[in-house]
Structures are given as C-alpha cells and as structure tokens.
C-alpha cells in the first residue's frame, strides 16, 4: 500500500493528475475505510496543486 501511495505522490509531482488519481483509486479500492496521515497529506497535495 505504501508503494502505491508513493507512486501516486510521484505521479502528482510530475504533473500527471489523472494518473495519480487512478493510482490512488486503486489504493482506496483495496483498503476501504483507510485513514492515515499519508492519505490526508496526499489529498491536501491534490487540492493545493489543483489551485495552482
């Protein structure tokens, strides 16, 4: 799971928002009810980058 989170973060850093969301969707599909700081941080990064 951590690998997929890191992959999605990297995809986001490279400007691949749709790909990052797809990767993140896989994480959420596999781990329903997941709550962690990594999840919160990832979504905060998406919101920040969308505003840019």
C-alpha positions as MATLAB code, in Angstrom:
seq = 'XXXXXXXXXXXXXXXXXXXXXXXXXXXXXXXXXXXXXXXXXXXXXXXXXXXX';
ca = [
       0.000    0.000    0.000;
       2.763    2.456    0.881;
       4.367    1.882   -2.525;
       1.140    2.825   -4.320;
       0.788    5.948   -2.195;
       4.359    6.956   -3.020;
       3.743    6.202   -6.700;
       0.640    8.386   -6.744;
       2.526   11.196   -4.995;
       5.309   10.996   -7.579;
       2.842   10.986  -10.455;
       1.263   14.093   -8.954;
       4.662   15.788   -8.593;
       5.306   15.139  -12.274;
       2.003   16.786  -13.188;
       0.072   13.613  -14.016;
      -3.061   14.378  -12.010;
      -5.351   11.875  -13.745;
      -2.800    9.074  -13.474;
      -2.197    9.889   -9.800;
      -5.921    9.809   -9.117;
      -6.188    6.437  -10.861;
      -3.357    5.018   -8.778;
      -4.879    6.447   -5.636;
      -8.230    4.926   -6.603;
      -6.551    1.519   -6.587;
      -5.351    2.131   -3.035;
      -8.825    3.102   -1.902;
     -10.432    0.146   -3.665;
      -8.083   -2.285   -1.944;
      -8.295   -0.698    1.501;
     -11.751    0.619    2.182;
     -12.111    2.582    5.380;
      -8.439    3.550    5.332;
      -7.483    6.573    7.389;
      -3.914    7.695    7.793;
      -1.696   10.749    7.676;
      -0.428    9.641    4.239;
      -3.997    9.703    2.916;
      -4.666   13.155    4.367;
      -1.371   14.507    3.020;
      -1.974   13.128   -0.459;
      -5.415   14.710   -0.739;
      -4.096   18.020    0.599;
      -1.405   17.941   -2.103;
      -4.000   17.318   -4.797;
      -6.124   20.240   -3.598;
      -3.095   22.547   -3.494;
      -1.901   21.574   -6.975;
      -5.361   21.950   -8.495;
      -5.455   25.568   -7.284;
      -2.125   26.351   -8.969;
];
